[in-house]
Amino acid sequence: MMDHHVLDAIQETTKFVENHLLDESLCLDVISSHTRVSKFHLLRIWKGATGTGLMEYVRRRRISLSLGDLLESGRTLEYISWKYSFGCQRTYGRVFKNEFGMTPAQWRNHPVPLQVLDRFNGDFLNRTSHGIVFYKRTAVLPAFSLAGREYKVDVRDNHLNQTSNKLGVDFYLRHRQRIMNPLENNVYIGLTRVPEAFEGFTYYMPSLPVGPASILPEDMTLRQIKAHRYGVFTYMGQHRPEEISSITLKDIWHQVFQVWMPTVEISLPERFSFERIEYARCTRQYCECDLYYPIEPVQESGRHGR
């Protein structure tokens, strides 16, 4: 059975941090030692799952909790700074202003609604047979261009032989270097387009993001993706990024098509989606993959793809 080390580590980290937010000794070394996860790996998986740095999360959670003390008129700023381990009133004031745009004294005198960082809820992380998957955010991406080799892929053949996975690995290892001046050489994007009249196949294009200065081989296709609003899902697994396939992603597709899509009003002139892998965040034992599913086109003024 798949080792759910990533999910367990995130949940254990959340529990430990929340129980020790008032401890001055709470630091990365202490958290790493408690969770028995290396500091480097812990920082990576926490950032991937929450979108926030681990010690940034600690700092922002302390600031959020301190609001209750600020409403108690008998508690001095010096006491609150000490209680929440900010060291001194000056540091507390600086961090507070960076978070909320005003000083603690200003908010105490004129309390207004603030958007605070709540405790991270690991219940939104779903176990899969090969890792974890969660809905990350809704994002708007401006128009961008991709270059790669486009293939017509039979859906049944892909299920049986992992055709798209093999094409993607081949492109990344053998063909991406042939694109001169890509925007991001170590970011892989796998674009899937579904024909308007579906007949059992899709178009799959392993690709790199490119710009006006990029030079493409003659045998590669250039695709321009218009600005869209997307639902973004993240998959995290304990394996190499090259092993991402329809097998490892099948539980994501269940979340997308059976759970998420029925709750969203989707308006699209064409059907497509893409996965994005930033190789700098991956190792031989760990991978992250963001999957973008368009919701609707977005009008841009004065901007164009390549």
C-alpha positions as CSV (number, residue, x, y, z in Angstrom):
1,M,0.0,0.0,0.0
2,M,1.2,3.5,-0.7
3,D,3.0,5.2,2.2
4,H,1.0,8.3,3.0
5,H,4.0,9.9,4.6
6,V,3.4,13.3,3.0
7,L,-0.2,13.7,4.3
8,D,0.7,12.3,7.7
9,A,3.7,14.7,8.0
10,I,1.5,17.7,7.1
11,Q,-1.2,16.8,9.5
12,E,1.3,16.1,12.3
13,T,3.1,19.4,11.6
14,T,-0.2,21.3,11.8
15,K,-1.1,19.7,15.1
16,F,2.3,20.3,16.7
17,V,2.6,23.9,15.5
18,E,-0.9,24.8,16.7
19,N,-0.2,23.3,20.1
20,H,3.0,25.2,20.5
21,L,2.4,28.6,19.0
22,L,3.0,30.3,22.4
23,D,6.4,28.5,22.9
24,E,9.3,30.7,22.3
25,S,11.4,27.7,21.3
26,L,9.2,26.8,18.4
27,C,11.5,26.9,15.3
28,L,12.2,24.8,12.2
29,D,14.7,22.6,13.9
30,V,12.2,21.7,16.7
31,I,9.3,21.1,14.3
32,S,11.5,18.9,12.0
33,S,12.8,16.9,15.0
34,H,9.2,16.3,16.2
35,T,7.8,15.2,12.8
36,R,11.0,13.2,12.0
37,V,11.1,14.8,8.6
38,S,14.2,16.6,7.2
39,K,14.0,20.4,7.3
40,F,14.4,20.7,3.5
41,H,11.6,18.1,2.8
42,L,9.3,19.6,5.4
43,L,9.6,23.1,4.0
44,R,8.9,21.8,0.5
45,I,5.8,19.7,1.3
46,W,4.4,22.4,3.6
47,K,4.7,25.1,1.0
48,G,3.3,22.8,-1.6
49,A,0.2,22.0,0.5
50,T,-0.5,25.4,2.0
51,G,1.1,27.9,-0.3
52,T,2.7,29.5,2.8
53,G,6.2,29.1,4.2
54,L,6.2,27.1,7.4
55,M,7.8,29.8,9.7
56,E,5.7,32.4,7.9
57,Y,2.6,30.3,8.9
58,V,3.9,30.3,12.5
59,R,4.3,34.1,12.5
60,R,1.0,34.8,10.9
61,R,-0.9,32.5,13.2
62,R,0.6,34.2,16.2
63,I,-0.4,37.6,14.9
64,S,-3.9,36.3,14.3
65,L,-4.2,34.9,17.8
66,S,-2.8,38.1,19.3
67,L,-5.9,40.1,18.2
68,G,-7.9,38.8,21.1
69,D,-5.3,40.1,23.6
70,L,-5.3,43.5,21.9
71,L,-9.0,43.8,22.6
72,E,-8.2,43.4,26.4
73,S,-7.4,47.0,27.4
74,G,-5.4,45.9,30.4
75,R,-2.8,44.0,28.4
76,T,0.2,46.1,27.2
77,L,1.8,45.8,23.8
78,E,5.0,44.7,25.6
79,Y,3.2,41.8,27.3
80,I,1.5,40.7,24.0
81,S,4.8,40.9,22.2
82,W,6.3,38.6,24.9
83,K,3.4,36.2,25.0
84,Y,3.4,35.5,21.3
85,S,7.2,35.2,21.1
86,F,7.9,38.3,19.0
87,G,10.8,39.3,21.3
88,C,10.0,43.0,21.6
89,Q,7.2,45.5,20.9
90,R,9.0,46.9,17.9
91,T,9.2,43.5,16.1
92,Y,5.6,42.8,17.0
93,G,4.5,46.1,15.6
94,R,6.4,45.7,12.4
95,V,5.0,42.2,11.7
96,F,1.5,43.3,12.6
97,K,1.7,46.2,10.2
98,N,3.1,44.0,7.4
99,E,0.1,41.6,7.9
100,F,-2.7,44.1,8.4
101,G,-1.5,47.5,7.1
102,M,-1.8,49.2,10.4
103,T,-0.1,49.2,13.8
104,P,-1.4,47.2,16.8
105,A,-2.2,50.5,18.6
106,Q,-4.2,51.8,15.7
107,W,-6.3,48.7,15.5
108,R,-6.8,48.6,19.3
109,N,-8.1,52.2,19.2
110,H,-10.3,51.6,16.1
111,P,-11.0,47.9,15.6
112,V,-12.0,47.0,12.0
113,P,-12.7,43.6,10.4
114,L,-9.4,41.9,9.4
115,Q,-8.7,38.9,7.1
116,V,-6.7,36.6,9.4
117,L,-4.9,33.3,8.7
118,D,-6.9,30.5,10.2
119,R,-5.5,27.1,11.2
120,F,-4.6,25.0,8.2
121,N,-7.3,22.4,7.7
122,G,-5.8,19.1,6.5
123,D,-9.3,17.7,5.9
124,F,-9.2,19.3,2.4
125,L,-6.3,17.0,1.5
126,N,-7.5,13.8,0.0
127,R,-5.5,10.6,0.0
128,T,-5.0,8.8,-3.3
129,S,-3.5,5.5,-4.1
130,H,-0.2,7.2,-4.9
131,G,-0.1,10.5,-2.9
132,I,-2.4,13.3,-2.0
133,V,-4.6,15.7,-4.0
134,F,-6.3,18.9,-3.0
135,Y,-8.1,21.9,-4.6
136,K,-5.5,24.7,-4.4
137,R,-7.2,27.8,-5.6
138,T,-9.0,29.6,-8.4
139,A,-6.5,31.5,-10.6
140,V,-6.7,33.8,-13.5
141,L,-3.8,33.4,-16.0
142,P,-3.1,35.9,-18.7
143,A,-2.6,34.6,-22.3
144,F,0.5,32.6,-22.8
145,S,2.2,30.5,-25.5
146,L,3.4,26.9,-25.6
147,A,5.7,25.1,-27.9
148,G,6.0,21.3,-28.2
149,R,5.2,18.2,-30.2
150,E,1.5,17.5,-30.5
151,Y,0.1,14.0,-30.8
152,K,-3.2,12.3,-31.4
153,V,-3.7,9.9,-28.5
154,D,-6.3,7.2,-28.4
155,V,-8.0,7.2,-25.0
156,R,-8.1,3.4,-24.6
157,D,-4.5,3.0,-25.7
158,N,-3.5,5.7,-23.2
159,H,-5.2,3.9,-20.4
160,L,-3.6,0.6,-21.3
161,N,-0.1,1.8,-22.2
162,Q,0.3,5.2,-20.6
163,T,1.0,6.7,-24.0
164,S,0.8,10.4,-22.9
165,N,3.2,9.7,-20.0
166,K,5.8,8.2,-22.4
167,L,5.4,11.0,-24.8
168,G,5.9,13.5,-22.1
169,V,9.0,11.9,-20.7
170,D,10.5,11.6,-24.2
171,F,9.9,15.3,-24.9
172,Y,11.4,16.4,-21.6
173,L,14.5,14.3,-21.9
174,R,15.1,14.5,-25.7
175,H,13.3,17.4,-27.3
176,R,12.9,20.4,-24.9
177,Q,16.6,21.3,-25.3
178,R,15.9,22.0,-29.0
179,I,13.8,25.0,-28.1
180,M,16.0,28.0,-27.9
181,N,15.3,30.7,-25.3
182,P,12.2,29.3,-23.7
183,L,10.6,31.3,-20.9
184,E,11.1,28.5,-18.4
185,N,13.3,25.6,-19.4
186,N,12.6,23.4,-16.3
187,V,8.8,23.8,-16.3
188,Y,7.0,21.1,-18.1
189,I,3.4,21.7,-19.4
190,G,1.3,18.9,-20.8
191,L,-1.6,20.3,-22.8
192,T,-4.6,18.2,-23.5
193,R,-7.2,19.3,-26.1
194,V,-10.5,17.6,-26.6
195,P,-12.1,17.8,-30.1
196,E,-15.5,19.4,-30.3
197,A,-16.9,16.1,-31.6
198,F,-15.2,13.5,-29.3
199,E,-14.5,10.3,-31.1
200,G,-12.3,8.4,-28.6
201,F,-9.1,10.4,-28.9
202,T,-7.6,13.7,-27.6
203,Y,-4.6,15.8,-28.6
204,Y,-1.7,15.8,-26.2
205,M,1.2,18.2,-26.4
206,P,4.2,18.0,-24.1
207,S,5.6,21.5,-24.1
208,L,7.5,24.4,-22.7
209,P,6.3,28.0,-22.1
210,V,7.8,30.3,-24.9
211,G,7.9,34.0,-25.7
212,P,8.7,36.3,-28.6
213,A,12.5,35.6,-28.3
214,S,12.1,31.8,-28.4
215,I,13.2,29.9,-31.5
216,L,11.3,26.7,-32.3
217,P,12.3,23.7,-34.4
218,E,10.2,23.3,-37.6
219,D,8.7,20.0,-36.4
220,M,7.2,21.6,-33.2
221,T,3.7,23.2,-32.8
222,L,3.1,26.6,-31.3
223,R,-0.2,26.9,-29.3
224,Q,-1.5,30.2,-27.9
225,I,-3.7,29.8,-24.8
226,K,-6.0,32.7,-24.2
227,A,-6.6,34.3,-20.8
228,H,-8.8,32.1,-18.6
229,R,-10.0,31.6,-15.1
230,Y,-9.0,28.2,-13.8
231,G,-9.6,25.8,-11.0
232,V,-6.2,24.6,-9.9
233,F,-5.6,21.2,-8.2
234,T,-2.3,20.0,-6.8
235,Y,-1.0,16.4,-6.7
236,M,1.9,15.5,-4.4
237,G,3.4,12.0,-4.6
238,Q,6.4,10.1,-3.2
239,H,7.9,9.2,-6.6
240,R,9.7,10.8,-9.5
241,P,7.8,13.3,-11.6
242,E,8.4,11.0,-14.6
243,E,6.0,8.5,-13.0
244,I,3.0,10.9,-13.2
245,S,0.4,9.2,-15.4
246,S,-3.3,8.4,-15.8
247,I,-2.7,5.8,-13.1
248,T,-1.4,8.2,-10.5
249,L,-3.8,11.0,-11.5
250,K,-7.0,8.9,-11.7
251,D,-8.1,9.9,-8.2
252,I,-7.5,13.6,-9.1
253,W,-9.9,13.2,-12.1
254,H,-12.5,11.8,-9.8
255,Q,-12.2,14.9,-7.6
256,V,-12.3,17.2,-10.6
257,F,-15.1,15.6,-12.7
258,Q,-17.3,14.0,-10.0
259,V,-16.9,16.4,-7.1
260,W,-15.7,19.8,-8.2
261,M,-17.1,20.4,-11.7
262,P,-20.8,19.8,-10.8
263,T,-20.5,22.7,-8.4
264,V,-19.0,25.2,-10.9
265,E,-20.7,27.0,-13.8
266,I,-18.3,26.3,-16.7
267,S,-18.5,28.3,-19.9
268,L,-15.9,27.4,-22.6
269,P,-15.8,27.6,-26.4
270,E,-13.2,24.8,-26.4
271,R,-12.3,22.1,-24.0
272,F,-8.7,21.8,-22.8
273,S,-6.6,21.4,-19.6
274,F,-3.0,21.2,-18.7
275,E,-0.6,19.9,-16.0
276,R,2.3,22.0,-14.9
277,I,5.4,20.5,-13.3
278,E,8.2,22.7,-11.9
279,Y,11.1,20.3,-11.8
280,A,13.1,22.5,-9.3
281,R,10.5,21.4,-6.7
282,C,10.8,17.7,-7.5
283,T,13.4,15.0,-6.6
284,R,13.7,11.3,-7.3
285,Q,11.5,10.6,-4.3
286,Y,9.0,13.5,-4.5
287,C,7.0,15.3,-7.1
288,E,4.4,18.1,-7.3
289,C,2.0,18.6,-10.2
290,D,-0.5,21.4,-10.6
291,L,-3.5,20.7,-12.9
292,Y,-5.4,23.6,-14.5
293,Y,-9.0,23.2,-15.5
294,P,-10.4,26.3,-17.3
295,I,-13.7,27.7,-16.1
296,E,-14.3,30.6,-18.5
297,P,-12.3,32.9,-20.8
298,V,-11.2,36.3,-19.4
299,Q,-11.0,39.4,-21.6
300,E,-7.6,41.1,-21.7
301,S,-6.9,44.6,-22.8
302,G,-3.6,45.4,-24.5
303,R,-2.1,42.0,-24.0
304,H,-1.6,39.2,-26.5
305,G,0.1,35.8,-26.7
306,R,3.1,35.3,-28.9
